[in-house]
Amino acid sequence: MATNKIRTLWVIGGGNMGGALLSRWCLAKVADRIVLVDPANIAVPAGCEKFPSIADVDGIPDIVVGAVKPHLAATALATLSERLDERSLFISVMAGLGLARIAALVPAGTPVRAMPNTPAQVGRGVTGLYADDLTEEQRMVVSKLFNAVGITHWLTEEGQFDALTAVSGSGPAYVFRMVEALAAAGIAAGLPEKAAHALARGTIIGAGELLRQDERSATELRVAVTSPNGTTQAGLEALDEEPGLPAVVRSAVRAAAARSREMGQEDQAD
């Protein structure tokens, strides 16, 4: 690969995550040629070619992104190594699969772990990355690819992936759950259902946009909206009552991280 230049990008699997990444990559034209490999009869974005199997695609890819369910990886990727060379990168977005397992599934090419989240679909994703022994050029290419769907963060140890998966990978679901809870609380407090859902959704969207645009920390933004002895302070005090929101969130992250570790162990057992 020339520096920061991707000639051919393959995405194996067009499900929720694969499809989200693919749509943004096609829009951003991150590669000269973008290919989806998936046997399902699914629509593809403009600028993308689709093939039912690896055998049907010609050429050698610069980058292959594995986006199938982890338990389907061995079957879906069985013939991939035959199509790669020493310059190829294989990037796994399959939760729970460590680099050793990825290298066993796809012995050819250089393995990279990535954990994006679903806001990648609208260009606001967060992607954690890790690999051993990448060249600076390869690292730049991988960063450029995932910067096209949001922001990236390179981990310093592979063992951090379970925690990252629990925070940013699963995090959007926690936010959506908060919208559901806030709307339900609004209905219980007397708001019409439609209004409660609109207010809850708009509030989370607005707060997120403020957090994006304002350089102050989340703590500073919270303090700025919390008047002493006001309504917000009363609500926050209720959120912190035993066990409290921080403890609940820690419990959620701990459970998600534990499940990420279990998924990796289950795959190794298979």
MIZAZA-564456 format. One record per atom (N, C-alpha, C): x, y, z. Coordinates in pm, whole numbers, plus 50000, padded with zeros to 5 digits. Example, Ala and Ser with C-alpha at 12.3 -4.5 7.8 and 13.67 -1.06 7.14 Angstrom:
513194943150780
512304955050780
513204967050780
512854977550708
513674989450714
512905000350787
! end
This chain:
500834988050000
500005000050000
500875012550000
500505022049916
501125035149927
500635041550056
501375050950110
501005057050237
499585062550232
498785058150330
497395062750343
496525059550222
496965050650134
496185047350015
495705032950024
494385031050013
493805017750012
493245015149872
493795005349806
493305002349672
492034993849678
492094982849754
490954973749761
490634970249905
489374972149943
488874969050077
487744958950065
487894947650137
486814937850144
486194938250283
484884937150288
484164935550414
483464922050408
483804913250502
483184899950509
482054900550610
480814900750563
479664901350651
479004915050648
477734915350607
477024927950594
475904929750695
476094924450816
475094926050922
475084940050978
474654941251105
474504954651164
475804962451162
476884956651215
478134964051222
478804964951085
478874953751015
479474953950882
478774963650790
477434963750796
476664972750712
476864987350748
476954990150879
477165003950924
478505009250876
479545001050892
480875005050846
480895006850695
480314997350626
480324997450480
479665010050425
478535013950482
477815025550430
478645038350442
479345039850554
480185051750572
481435051250486
482025039550474
483235038350392
482945040950245
481785036350199
481415039250060
481165054150041
480495060250137
480225074550129
481515082650129
482475078450211
483745085650221
484735081650112
484405071150036
485295066149929
486705063649983
486765055350086
488045052850153
488985044150071
488465037249969
489305028349887
488885029649742
489795026149653
489465026349511
488375016149479
488435004749548
487444994149526
486984988849661
485674988549682
485104983649807
484174971949775
484404960749842
483684948349813
483034943049940
481774939149930
481094931950038
480984917349998
481394908350088
481224893950068
480184889150168
479044885050118
477954880450203
476984872350117
476634860150159
475724851950077
474274856650081
473934865250177
472544869750190
472184879550079
470924879850047
470414888949943
470104902450008
471154910650025
471004923550089
471474934549996
470874946250011
471254957749928
472604963249975
473334969049882
474624975049916
474624989749876
475434997949944
475495012149911
476095014449773
475835026049717
476445029749589
477955029649604
478635024749503
480085024149506
480645011549565
479785001949595
480204989249654
479814977649563
480724968149547
480414955749476
480054944949578
479194935649538
478794924849630
478994911349564
479534902049643
479744888349598
479304878749707
478764867049668
478274857549768
479364850149844
480574849149786
481644841849853
483004847649818
483994844349898
485364849049875
485864844249740
485504832049703
485974826249577
485514834149455
484434841649470
483874848949356
484574862349332
485404866849426
486044879849414
487434878149353
487764886649257
489084886049196
490044895349268
491334892649253
492354901549306
492744898749449
493754906149494
494264905249631
493914918149704
493224917449817
492824929749888
493954935649971
493954948749983
494864955350078
494404952750221
493094954350242
492524952650375
491264944150365
491124934850460
489884927250475
489364929850617
488094933250627
487454935250757
486504923550783
486784915850886
485924904650923
484834909251016
483564908850967
482454914251046
481324903951059
481684891051064
480684880651084
480534877851233
479484870351269
479324866151408
480514857351446
481054858951566
482234851151603
482084836151583
480914830651611
480754816151598
480674811651452
480534821051359
480514817851217
481854820451149
482814825751226
484074830351167
484844819151098
484964807551161
485754796651104
485244792750966
483934792250950
483354788550820
483484799950719
483144812050762
483134823450669
484524827150620
485544824550702
486904828850668
487814817450625
487234805650603
488024793550581
489014794850465
488624801450357
489494802250239
490164815750221
490034824550320
490524838250302
492044838850288
492764830950368
494224831750365
494794829150226
494094821150147
494554818250012
494554830649924
493854840849965
493694852849884
494514864649934
495264862850042
496034873650101
497524871850074
498264882850085
499714881950080
500284889250201
501624890550206
502264896150325
501924910750348
501404917650247
501044931750262
499634933650314
498814923150309
497404924450344
497214926050495
496214934050532
495804935450671
494454928650689
494324920750795
493024915150829
492574921450960
491494929250953
490974936351069
489704929351117
489734924651240
488574917951298
487754927651382
486454928351355
485534935751443
484634925851516
485114913451528
484354902651591
484644902451741
483654905951819
483824907451964
484314894652029
485284896152120
485744884952199
486874876852139
487184878652012
488244870851949
489574878051962
490514871652033
491824877552052
492704876151929
493854882951932
494754882751817
495234868651785
495494860651887
495974847051862
494914839051788
493674840451828
492584833251762
492374838551620
492484851651603
492324857651471
493414852551377
494654851951428
495764847051346
495584832351310
494974824651400
494724810551371
493654808951262
492654817651266
491584817151165
492074821751029
492934832251030
493444838150906
494964839150919
495694828250891
497144828250912
497904838150824
497394840950705
498074850250615
497724864750653
498574873950610
498304888050638
498634891750782
498384904350815
498674909550949
497364912051023
497174905951142
495914907551214
495834920451296
494634926251298
494354938251377
493004936151445
492894940051571
491604939751638
490994953751638
489704954451612
488984967151615
487644965051683
487224974651761
485894974251822
485224987751801
484504989151689
483715001251666
482364999851735
481595010551738
480225009451788
479245014451682
477965012451706
476965014751601
476815029351556
477165039651636
477115053251581
478065055351463
478905045551433
479725046151311
478835048051188
477595043251197
476655044451085
476405058951046
476525068151141
476295082351112
477585090451127
478715083551124
479985090551131
480385095351270
479725090151375
480025094051512
480465082151596
481065072451532
481505060551603
482735062951688
482965053651779
484205053151858
484785039251835
486025038651790
486645025851760
487915023951840
487985012951915
489205009151982
490014999951891
491335001651889
492204994151799
493384988351875
493824976451829
495034970651886
495644961051784
496974960951777
497704951451693
499134950551744
499774939551711
501194937851742
502014940551616
503084947951633
504104949251528
503594955051396
502704964651400
502334971751278
503414981851243
503634983851116
504504994851075
503755007951096
504485018851098
503835031851113
502875034550998
503255030150878
502385032050762
501095024150778
501195011550824
499995003450844
499105009450951
499705014351056
498945020551165
498185032851114
498835040751031
498195052650973
497025048850884
497195038150806
496125033850716
494915029050795
495155021050900
494055016150984
493335027751053
494115037251105
493515048951169
492655056851070
493185058850950
492435066350850
491125059450817
491165046050806
489955038550773
488865040750878
489225039851006
488205040951110
487925055551150
488835064651119
488515078751138
487395083251044
487195075750936
486115078950842
484745076050902
484695068551014
483405065551077
483305071551217
484275080051256
484215086251388
485605089051440
485865085251565
487165087351626
487775073751662
489105073451676
489795060951706
490645062551831
490885051151896
491765051052013
492545037952011
493875038952006
494735027152008
495005022952151
494715010452182
494975005152315
496445001352328
496945001752450
498354998352474
498534983652509
497434976952550
497474962752583
496204956152530
496354943952477
495174937052424
494174934052535
494674932052657
493784928852767
492774939852799
492994951952746
492064962952769
490804961852684
490804952452589
489684951752496
488354948252561
488374939752662
487124936052728
486474948352792
487284956752857
486764968952919
486284978752812
487054980152704
486644989052596
485324984552534
485194971552512
483944966152457
482774969552548
482994968652677
481924971252774
481554985952782
482534994852757
482275009252768
481765015052636
482585014952533
482175021452407
481435012052313
481774999052315
481074989752227
479614988152266
479384985852395
478014984052446
477384997252489
478195007652503
477725020352557
476515026452490
476415026152355
475225031952293
473915025752344
473925012752373
472715006352425
472355011952563
473375015252644
473105021052774
472405034752757
472885042452658
472295055652633
470845054052585
470615044652494
469245042452446
468345037952560
468895029852651
468115025452767
467775037452855
468695047052865
468435059152943
467295067052881
467245067852748
466135074752681
464825067952715
464805054652709
463595047152743
463155050052887
464125049752978
463805052053120
463335066253145
463975076053080
463595089953099
462195092553045
461885086552929
460545088152872
459495081752963
459795069753013
458845062753102
458625070853230
459695076953281
459555085253401
458715097553373
458875103353254
458075114953216
456595111553208
456295099853153
454895095353145
454325093453286
455135087253373
454695085053510
454475098153584
455205108653544
455065121753609
453925130053552
453275124853446
452095131753394
452175136553251
453285134253179
453395138553040
452665128852947
452095133852838
451555124752736
452695116252680
452365104052638
453395094652593
454235100252479
453595105852377
454325111152262
455275122352303
454785131152389
455625142352434
456795137352517
456555127552603
457625122352688
458745116252606
458385108552503
459395102352417
460165112952338
459455123052288
460125133652211
461065141752300
460635144952421
461465152652513
462705144752557
462525131952587
463645123752631
464675122252518
464185119152399
465075117352284
465825130352253
465085141452247
465705154252216
466715158652320
466425155552446
467335159352554
468665152052543
468625139152517
469865131252504
470655135752381
469955138252271
470635142852149
471295156352174
470565165452236
471115178752262
472285178452358
472175170452463
473265169452560
474515163752494
474325153852407
475455147952337
476135157852245
475325165952177
475895175952086
476635186752164
476095190752279
476785200452364
478115194752411
478115182152452
479335175552496
480365175052384
479885173352260
480795172752145
481415186452115
480595196852123
481075209952080
481755217952191
481385215552315
481935223152428
483185216152480
484255223452499
485515217552542
485545214252691
484535218652766
484505215452907
484255200452929
484715195553044
484515181453076
483045178753108
482685166053110
481325162353147
480995167253288
481965166553377
481755171353514
481455186253515
482225193953440
482015208453435
480655211853374
480255204653271
478945207053209
477815203553305
477995192853381
476965189153479
476835199953585
477965204853635
477945215253739
477295228053686
477545231253559
477015243553500
475495243653493
474885231953481
473435231353469
472755228553604
473565227053709
473025223353840
473045235253935
471915241853948
471805252954043
471685247654185
472355253954282
472255249354420
470805249154467
470425237954526
469075236054580
467985237054474
468355235354347
467365235954240
466835222254201
466055222054093
465415209554049
466445199254001
467465203953929
468475194653878
469245188153992
469595196054093
470305190454208
469455179954277
468165182654289
467265172954353
467235159954273
467175161154140
467165149254056
468465141454063
469595148654063
470895142054071
471075134954205
470605141254312
470705134854443
469915121854446
468755121854378
467965109554371
468695098854290
469365103154181
470135093654099
471275087454178
471805094754275
472945089854352
472545082454479
471235081254503
470815073554620
471215058954602
471495052254712
471955038454711
471055029454625
471625021454530
473065019954505
473645031354421
472795039254355
473275050954282
473685047954139
473545058054054
473855056353912
475305051953888
476315057953953
477685053353929
477865038453956
477265033554064
477395019354097
476675010653995
475515015153949
474755007553848
475555006653718
476155017853677
476945017953554
478175009153569
478845009653684
479985000753707
479564986253696
478404983053748
477894969453741
477644965253596
477084974453517
476824971453376
478114969053300
479094977753321
480384976353251
481094963553295
481034960553424
481664948453475
481024936053412
479694935853402
478994924353345
479304922853196
479334933953124
479614933452981
481054929052955
481994933953036
483394929953021
483574915053050
482884910253152
482964896053186
482414887453072
481334892053012
480754884552900
481684884652779
482384895852758
483364896552649
484464886152670
484944884952793
485974874852823
485424860852802
484184858552844
483564845352828
483444841552681
483054851252598
482894848552456
484214844052393
485314850452434
486624846352384
486984832352429
486664828952553
486954815652605
486084805052539
484814808352513
483924799052445
484434795752306
484914806252236
485414804152102
486654795152103
487534797152202
488734788952210
488354774552240
487304772752320
486874759052353
486324752052231
485644759652143
485104753652020
486234749251928
! end
